[in-house]
Amino acid sequence: MSLKIAVSSGKGGTGKTFVSTNLATVLMKRGKTVFYLDCDVEEPNGHLFLKPLMDKEEDVTIMSPVDVDEDRCTLCGACADACHYNAIAVVKDKVLIFKELCHVCGACQVVCPTDAVIEKERKIGVLRHGKSGPISYHDALLETAEGGMSPRLVKKVKENIGEGINILDSSPGTACPVVETIKETDLCILVTDPTPFGINDLKLAVDMSREIGQEPVILVNRAEYRNDHLKEYLRKEQLDVVGEIPDDREVAEIYSRGDLVVEKLPHYKELFEKIAARILEASQQKKAVKKKKSEEIGKKIVAKETDERSGTSPGKRPKELVVISGKGGTGKTSVVASFAALAKMTVLADCDVDAADLFLILDPQIKERGVFSGSVVAEIDQDKCTACGKCKEECRFLAIREESSPEGLIYVIDPLACEGCGVCYLVCRDSAVKIEDAVNGEWFLSETRFGPMSHAKLGIAEENSGRLVTLVRNNQDRLAQKAKLDRSIIDGSPGTGCPVIASLTGAKYALAVTEPTVSGVHDLERILKLTGHFRIQTGIVVNKHDLNAQMTEKIKILAEEYNAEFVGTIPYDKSITEAQMEGLSVVEYTSSSTTEAIAKIWNRVKETYEP
């Protein structure tokens, strides 16, 4: 019997991998056959704690467009017109293919009238296999700047699901890699914490889970309740809680060293055994999926309906500081909010579109909004379809399946697997495929107490977060010109995928916020490779530096290796969370050694990126 349990979260840093690895360990010690599948292919961290002995690696490659045959190409532009990802441009007498944007859908090859598109094998990642004691371990590592390939790599990891209990460690957020991980599992556990960020992102994750047919259960980490907001939400949505883990600095210190808390602290072993029992019980119960959606983003909206075309960049871009992190939960957004307060007047952009939290601190007054469409929705008209199978044959996302019906064999599009490329429409000989623009999210132009702000919200379980990020940055440019401001601060997406690449491209300076943990160091190295790939000057800040002095020193050495600037450190301080609860940046909330450290970091960064 194969039992598939996905562990996910609305945002990073809630303890998803902490839960997954300790859960796998207690289940193994109870005599269960356990498979650990790390589906967070951008930043796989399970191996840092389970410490498997790897015995096999295999490259994952796909056929991808790399160039055009100039002798055949007529520069007709059909390839660029067909590409929904803006990955092809025809400029003068040249066809340009942008690998970082390409989703390898095959549309360019389908529409080219002269077969001029050249495809070659393209490595998108590495699959790794090993054993952690009796636990079978499998993960994948995405190649640098291959963000659009995450779902494909997740599928390869899931091919290793075995007979036993499978723990699937998901990436954070609500976008396509998460959907690919948790769909068709027996139970989805959402890990959260009782902070404003945690609650907001949990709502998004619950909606996403329900949208794909999963009624999730909740595990509360760092369960220090300063108010009843999380409990009220869980009660209102009738969500089951399978466990609570205390807010314990000793746990954070054990985690920072790469150790398992169930092996170091006996009372946590007992706690995780109880949680494991509840999870196994919940996995046997088939609960009805509730379809109610959570509240929309924002409290005060002055709506002016437009569309995404008004987000075209006016051309001149302000000097951009992009604050990023290899993983979520490092304090990136709190740092951005403090910088905004210290800058006093600047343009702001929240590019973390599938788990946007900056609005919780800045309370933006929305002045203009519009819908975003980055793909198409396709549907097969069964009255016209002759079941030739050409659409299924050409779909590289395996989104078209055969089904039996009273009339015979039919073809149906799986909306969860479809990435909106439109190839099925292009190849259908019977005009049976209908397409229309998809609504993938919303964008907003707002005013805050620190200046104008561009932000957005990706739709539930939607694709094309990278294009939405580009739109947010283009809208930022409009705001900068209108307000006559020549600098901006961007809250970038975590990880190394599409939205991060879109956040970084063309920026003047990137500031990576990390933590002194084994996973923090691992993920920081991944993000430094990405900024190095795009040749962006990068600085490093260590948040909660006093959790592990040895790891902080290791990060300093890593900064030197990657020619990055070590900008400063921020101490472990609960007042940052307390400020969040009040809807303030910590520099507005209090005056302390923490705020002095942040001000010092800001002054140093400002000298580098300001015009």
C-alpha positions in Angstrom: 0.0 0.0 0.0 1.3 3.5 -0.9 0.4 6.4 1.3 1.3 9.8 0.1 1.5 12.7 2.6 2.5 16.2 1.3 3.9 18.7 3.7 3.5 22.3 2.4 3.1 25.9 3.6 1.9 29.2 2.3 5.3 30.7 2.8 8.8 29.6 3.5 10.3 29.5 7.0 7.3 28.0 8.8 9.2 24.8 9.5 8.0 22.6 6.6 11.3 20.7 6.2 11.7 20.6 10.0 8.4 18.9 10.3 9.0 16.6 7.3 12.3 15.2 8.4 11.3 14.7 12.0 8.0 13.1 11.0 9.9 10.7 8.6 12.3 9.8 11.4 9.6 8.9 14.0 7.6 6.9 11.5 10.7 5.0 10.5 11.5 4.2 14.2 7.9 2.9 14.6 8.8 0.3 12.0 7.1 1.9 9.0 8.6 1.8 5.5 9.3 5.4 4.7 10.1 7.2 1.5 11.3 10.8 1.7 10.8 12.8 -1.5 12.1 16.3 -1.4 10.0 18.1 -4.1 11.3 21.6 -3.2 13.6 21.3 -6.3 14.7 24.9 -6.2 16.0 24.6 -2.6 16.0 20.9 -1.4 17.1 20.8 2.2 15.9 17.4 3.5 19.3 15.9 3.0 20.9 18.4 5.4 19.0 16.8 8.3 18.5 13.1 7.2 22.1 13.0 5.9 21.4 10.2 3.4 24.2 8.2 1.8 23.7 9.0 -1.9 24.2 6.1 -4.2 22.9 7.3 -7.5 22.6 10.6 -9.5 21.0 11.1 -12.9 20.7 14.1 -15.2 17.2 15.2 -16.2 17.2 16.6 -19.8 14.5 17.7 -22.2 14.6 18.8 -25.9 14.6 22.6 -26.0 14.8 25.3 -28.6 18.3 26.8 -28.7 18.6 28.6 -32.0 17.2 28.9 -35.5 18.7 27.8 -38.8 19.4 31.2 -40.5 19.3 29.6 -43.9 15.7 28.4 -43.4 14.4 31.2 -41.2 12.4 33.9 -43.0 12.0 36.2 -39.9 8.3 35.9 -40.2 7.8 36.3 -36.4 5.3 33.4 -36.1 7.5 31.8 -33.3 7.4 35.1 -31.2 3.7 35.5 -31.8 3.0 32.0 -30.6 5.1 32.2 -27.4 3.0 33.0 -24.3 6.1 33.3 -22.2 7.9 36.1 -24.0 10.9 33.8 -24.6 11.3 34.7 -28.3 11.9 38.0 -29.9 12.6 38.9 -33.6 14.9 41.9 -33.7 15.9 43.3 -37.1 17.6 40.3 -38.8 17.9 38.1 -35.7 15.7 35.7 -33.7 16.6 35.8 -30.0 15.7 32.9 -27.7 15.7 33.7 -23.9 16.4 30.3 -22.2 15.5 31.6 -18.8 12.0 32.4 -19.9 11.4 29.4 -22.1 9.0 26.7 -20.8 9.8 24.4 -23.7 6.2 24.0 -24.8 7.0 23.4 -28.5 4.8 26.2 -29.8 7.7 27.8 -31.7 8.4 24.6 -33.5 4.8 23.9 -34.3 4.2 27.2 -36.0 7.5 27.6 -37.8 6.6 27.3 -41.6 10.1 26.4 -42.6 11.2 24.0 -39.7 13.9 26.5 -38.8 13.8 26.0 -35.0 16.7 24.0 -33.7 16.2 21.9 -30.6 18.9 20.2 -28.5 19.1 18.3 -25.2 18.9 20.7 -22.3 19.8 19.8 -18.7 17.2 21.1 -16.3 18.4 19.4 -13.1 19.8 16.3 -11.3 17.9 13.6 -9.6 19.6 12.1 -6.5 18.8 8.9 -4.7 20.1 7.5 -1.4 19.3 5.9 2.0 19.1 7.5 5.4 19.2 4.4 7.5 16.0 2.5 6.4 14.5 5.7 4.9 14.6 5.8 1.0 15.6 9.3 0.1 15.0 11.0 -3.3 15.4 14.7 -4.3 16.2 16.8 -7.3 18.3 19.9 -7.8 17.2 22.5 -10.4 19.9 23.9 -12.6 20.7 27.6 -12.1 18.3 29.9 -14.0 15.9 27.1 -14.9 13.0 28.3 -12.9 10.3 27.4 -15.5 11.3 23.8 -15.3 10.4 23.2 -11.6 7.1 21.3 -12.2 8.8 18.9 -14.7 11.5 18.2 -12.1 8.9 17.7 -9.4 7.2 15.1 -11.6 10.5 13.2 -11.9 10.9 13.1 -8.1 7.4 11.8 -7.7 8.2 8.9 -10.0 10.0 7.4 -7.0 6.9 7.1 -4.8 7.1 3.6 -3.3 5.0 1.1 -1.3 4.9 2.5 2.2 4.6 6.0 3.7 5.8 8.7 1.3 6.6 12.1 2.8 6.6 14.7 0.0 8.4 17.9 1.2 6.9 20.6 -1.0 8.2 24.0 -2.0 6.5 26.9 -0.3 3.9 29.2 -1.9 0.9 28.4 -4.0 2.3 28.3 -7.6 2.7 25.5 -10.1 5.6 23.5 -8.3 3.4 23.3 -5.2 0.3 22.2 -7.1 2.4 19.5 -8.9 3.6 18.2 -5.5 0.4 18.0 -3.6 -2.1 16.9 -6.3 -3.1 13.2 -6.1 -1.7 12.8 -2.6 -3.7 11.2 0.3 -3.2 14.1 2.7 -1.9 17.6 2.6 -0.4 19.1 5.8 -0.1 22.9 5.8 2.5 24.1 8.3 1.9 27.7 9.6 2.7 29.9 12.5 0.4 32.4 14.4 1.9 35.6 12.9 0.2 38.0 10.5 2.5 36.7 7.7 1.8 33.1 8.6 -2.0 33.5 8.7 -2.2 35.5 5.5 -0.2 32.9 3.6 -2.0 30.0 5.2 -5.3 31.4 3.8 -3.7 31.4 0.3 -2.4 27.8 0.7 -5.8 26.6 2.0 -7.6 28.1 -1.0 -5.0 26.5 -3.3 -5.3 23.1 -1.7 -9.1 23.2 -1.9 -9.0 24.4 -5.5 -7.1 21.2 -6.5 -9.4 18.9 -4.5 -7.5 18.6 -1.3 -9.0 19.3 2.1 -5.8 20.1 4.2 -5.0 19.6 7.8 -3.0 22.2 9.8 0.1 21.9 11.9 1.0 25.0 13.9 4.7 25.6 14.5 6.2 28.2 16.9 2.7 28.1 18.6 3.1 31.3 20.7 -0.4 32.9 20.4 -0.4 36.7 20.9 -4.0 36.9 19.8 -6.8 34.6 18.6 -6.6 35.5 14.9 -5.3 32.1 13.7 -7.6 30.1 16.0 -10.6 32.1 14.7 -9.6 31.5 11.1 -9.2 27.8 11.7 -12.5 27.6 13.5 -14.3 29.6 10.8 -12.9 27.3 8.0 -13.4 24.1 10.0 -9.8 23.1 9.6 -8.4 20.2 11.6 -5.2 20.8 13.6 -3.0 17.7 13.8 -0.5 19.3 16.3 1.2 22.3 17.8 4.9 22.7 18.3 6.1 25.3 20.8 8.1 28.4 20.0 11.4 27.2 21.5 14.8 28.8 20.9 16.5 25.5 21.7 14.7 23.9 18.8 15.9 26.7 16.5 19.5 26.1 17.7 19.3 22.4 17.1 17.8 23.0 13.6 20.6 25.5 12.8 23.2 22.7 13.3 21.4 20.3 11.0 20.3 18.0 13.8 16.9 16.3 14.3 15.0 17.5 17.4 13.4 14.0 17.9 16.9 12.6 18.4 18.1 15.4 20.7 15.2 16.1 23.0 13.1 13.2 24.3 9.9 15.3 24.9 9.9 16.3 21.3 10.2 12.7 20.2 7.0 12.1 22.2 5.3 15.1 20.7 6.2 14.1 17.1 5.0 10.5 17.8 1.6 11.9 18.8 1.5 14.2 15.7 2.5 11.2 13.5 -0.4 9.2 14.9 -2.9 12.0 14.2 -1.5 12.4 10.7 -1.9 8.7 9.9 -5.4 8.7 11.3 -6.3 11.9 9.2 -4.9 10.2 6.0 -7.5 7.5 6.3 -10.4 9.9 6.5 -11.8 11.3 3.3 -13.2 14.7 4.2 -15.3 16.8 1.8 -13.5 19.6 0.2 -14.8 23.0 1.1 -14.8 25.5 -1.8 -15.2 28.8 0.0 -12.5 31.4 -0.8 -10.7 33.5 1.7 -10.9 37.3 1.8 -9.4 39.3 -1.0 -6.2 41.2 -0.5 -6.4 44.7 0.9 -8.8 46.5 3.2 -9.4 49.8 1.4 -9.9 49.6 -2.3 -10.6 52.4 -4.7 -11.1 50.4 -7.9 -10.3 51.6 -11.3 -10.7 48.7 -13.7 -8.1 48.5 -16.4 -6.1 45.6 -17.8 -2.5 44.4 -17.7 -1.5 46.2 -20.9 -1.4 49.5 -18.9 1.5 47.9 -17.0 3.9 48.4 -19.9 7.2 49.9 -18.7 7.7 53.6 -19.8 11.3 52.8 -20.5 13.3 54.4 -17.8 13.8 52.3 -14.7 14.8 53.6 -11.3 17.8 52.3 -9.4 16.6 49.1 -7.9 17.5 47.4 -4.7 16.1 43.8 -4.7 15.9 42.1 -1.3 15.9 38.3 -1.8 16.5 35.1 0.1 17.4 31.6 -0.8 14.5 30.4 1.2 11.4 32.0 2.8 11.1 33.0 6.4 14.5 34.6 6.7 13.1 38.1 7.5 13.3 39.4 4.0 10.0 41.3 4.1 10.6 42.7 7.6 13.9 44.1 6.3 12.2 45.7 3.3 9.6 47.3 5.5 12.3 48.7 7.7 14.3 50.0 4.7 11.1 51.7 3.5 10.7 53.5 6.8 14.3 54.6 6.9 14.2 55.8 3.2 11.1 57.8 4.1 10.1 58.3 0.4 10.8 55.8 -2.3 9.0 53.6 -4.8 8.2 50.1 -3.4 7.4 46.9 -5.2 6.3 43.5 -3.8 7.4 40.9 -6.3 6.6 37.9 -4.0 3.3 37.6 -5.9 2.2 34.1 -4.8 2.7 34.9 -1.0 2.7 38.7 -0.8 3.0 40.0 2.8 4.5 43.5 2.5 0.9 45.0 2.5 0.4 43.7 6.0 3.0 46.2 7.3 2.6 49.0 4.8 -1.3 49.0 4.7 -1.4 50.2 1.1 -4.3 52.4 -0.1 -5.1 50.8 -3.5 -5.8 53.5 -6.1 -5.7 51.4 -9.3 -6.1 47.8 -10.1 -6.3 45.5 -13.0 -6.4 41.8 -14.1 -3.4 39.9 -15.3 -3.4 37.4 -18.1 -0.3 35.5 -18.8 -1.6 32.4 -20.6 -4.7 30.9 -22.1 -7.4 28.5 -20.9 -8.0 25.7 -23.3 -11.0 23.4 -23.7 -11.9 20.7 -26.2 -15.3 20.9 -27.9 -16.3 17.3 -27.9 -18.8 17.9 -30.7 -16.0 18.9 -33.1 -13.3 16.6 -31.8 -12.5 13.6 -34.0 -10.2 12.0 -31.4 -7.2 12.1 -33.7 -4.9 12.5 -30.6 -2.7 15.2 -32.2 -3.2 17.5 -29.2 -2.1 14.8 -26.7 0.8 13.9 -28.9 2.1 17.4 -29.0 1.4 18.5 -25.4 4.7 18.5 -23.5 3.1 19.0 -20.1 1.1 15.7 -20.3 -2.0 17.8 -19.7 -4.3 16.0 -22.1 -5.6 12.5 -21.2 -7.7 9.9 -22.9 -11.1 9.0 -21.3 -13.8 6.6 -22.2 -17.3 7.9 -22.8 -20.6 6.4 -24.1 -19.7 7.8 -27.5 -16.2 6.3 -27.4 -12.7 7.6 -26.8 -12.5 11.3 -26.0 -9.6 13.7 -25.1 -9.8 16.0 -22.0 -7.5 18.8 -20.8 -6.4 18.5 -17.2 -6.5 22.2 -15.9 -4.0 21.4 -13.1 -1.4 20.1 -15.5 -2.0 22.7 -18.3 0.4 25.6 -18.4 -1.6 27.6 -20.9 0.8 27.4 -23.8 -1.9 27.0 -26.5 -0.1 24.3 -28.5 -3.2 22.1 -28.5 -5.1 24.9 -30.2 -2.3 25.4 -32.8 -2.2 21.7 -33.8 -5.9 20.9 -33.8 -7.0 20.1 -37.4 -10.7 20.2 -36.5 -10.8 23.6 -34.8 -12.1 21.6 -31.7 -9.9 23.4 -29.2 -11.3 26.6 -27.8 -9.0 29.1 -26.1 -9.5 32.3 -24.2 -7.3 34.5 -22.1 -6.8 33.2 -18.6 -7.1 35.5 -15.6 -4.0 34.5 -13.7 -4.1 37.2 -11.0 -4.5 40.9 -10.2 -2.2 43.9 -10.0 -2.4 47.0 -7.8 -1.0 50.5 -7.7 -1.2 51.9 -4.2 -0.1 54.7 -1.9 1.7 53.9 1.4 3.1 56.1 4.2 6.5 55.7 2.6 5.7 56.2 -1.0 3.9 54.6 -4.0 3.8 50.8 -4.2 3.3 48.3 -7.0 2.1 44.9 -6.0 0.0 41.9 -7.2 -1.7 38.7 -6.2 -1.3 35.5 -8.2 -4.5 33.6 -8.6 -5.1 30.3 -6.8 -3.0 27.5 -8.2 -2.0 29.7 -11.2 1.0 29.7 -13.5 3.1 32.5 -15.0 4.2 34.1 -11.7 7.4 35.3 -13.5 5.4 37.3 -16.0 3.3 38.8 -13.2 6.5 39.8 -11.4 7.7 41.6 -14.6 4.4 43.4 -14.7 4.8 44.5 -11.1 8.3 45.9 -11.9 6.9 47.7 -15.0 4.2 49.3 -13.0 6.9 50.3 -10.5 8.6 52.2 -13.3 5.4 54.1 -14.1 5.0 55.1 -10.4 8.6 56.2 -10.2 8.2 58.5 -13.2 4.9 59.9 -12.0 6.3 60.6 -8.5 9.7 61.8 -9.9 11.5 59.3 -7.7 14.8 57.7 -8.9 15.1 54.7 -6.6 13.0 51.7 -5.6 13.1 48.9 -3.1 11.8 45.5 -4.2 10.6 42.7 -2.0 11.7 39.8 -4.2 10.5 36.2 -4.2 12.3 33.5 -2.2 14.0 30.6 -4.0 15.7 30.5 -7.4 12.7 30.0 -9.8 10.9 32.0 -12.4 9.6 34.8 -10.0 13.1 35.3 -8.6 14.7 35.6 -12.0 12.0 38.1 -13.0 12.6 40.0 -9.8 16.4 40.2 -10.4 16.8 40.8 -14.1 18.3 44.2 -14.7 18.5 45.2 -11.0 21.4 47.4 -9.8 21.9 45.6 -6.4 20.6 42.4 -4.7 20.6 42.0 -1.0 20.3 38.4 0.2 18.9 37.9 3.7 19.8 34.6 5.2 20.0 32.8 8.6 22.9 31.0 10.3 21.5 27.5 9.7 22.6 24.6 7.5 19.6 25.2 5.3 20.3 29.0 5.2 23.9 28.4 4.1 22.8 25.8 1.5 20.1 28.1 0.0 22.3 31.2 0.1 24.9 29.5 -2.1 22.1 28.7 -4.6 21.0 32.3 -4.7 24.6 33.5 -5.1 25.0 31.3 -8.1 21.9 32.9 -9.5 22.9 36.5 -9.0 26.4 35.5 -10.3 24.7 34.1 -13.4 23.1 37.5 -14.1 26.2 39.5 -12.9 24.3 41.4 -10.3 26.3 42.9 -7.4 25.1 41.2 -4.2 25.3 41.9 -0.5 24.5 39.5 2.4 22.7 40.1 5.7 22.5 37.4 8.4 19.3 37.6 10.4 19.2 35.9 13.9 23.0 35.8 13.6 23.4 34.9 17.3 21.6 31.5 16.9 24.8 30.0 15.6 28.0 32.0 15.5 29.9 29.2 13.7 27.4 29.3 10.8 27.6 33.1 10.7 31.3 32.8 10.2 30.8 30.3 7.5 28.5 32.7 5.7 31.2 35.4 5.8 33.6 32.9 4.1 30.9 32.1 1.5 30.5 35.8 0.7 34.2 36.0 -0.1 34.1 32.9 -2.3 31.3 34.4 -4.4 32.7 38.0 -4.4 29.6 39.2 -2.4 29.7 42.0 0.2 29.0 40.9 3.8 26.8 43.9 4.8 25.9 43.1 8.4 24.0 41.1 11.0 20.7 41.3 12.8 20.2 39.6 16.2 17.5 37.2 17.2 14.7 39.5 18.4 11.1 38.7 19.0 10.2 42.4 18.8 10.3 42.0 14.9 7.3 39.7 15.2 5.7 42.0 17.8 6.0 44.8 15.3 4.3 42.7 12.6 1.4 42.1 15.0 1.0 45.9 15.2 1.3 46.4 11.4 4.6 48.3 11.7 8.2 47.9 10.7 10.5 47.2 13.7 12.3 50.5 13.3 8.9 52.3 13.8 7.9 50.0 16.6 10.9 50.3 18.9 14.5 51.6 19.3 17.0 48.9 20.2 20.3 47.2 19.2 18.2 45.5 16.5 17.0 48.7 14.9 20.5 50.2 15.2 21.8 47.2 13.3 19.2 47.5 10.6 19.8 51.3 10.2 23.5 50.6 9.8 22.8 48.0 7.1 20.5 50.4 5.3 23.1 53.2 5.3 25.7 50.8 3.9 23.4 49.4 1.2 22.1 52.9 0.3 25.6 54.1 -0.6 26.0 51.2 -3.0 22.7 51.3 -4.9 21.6 54.9 -4.8 22.2 57.0 -7.9 
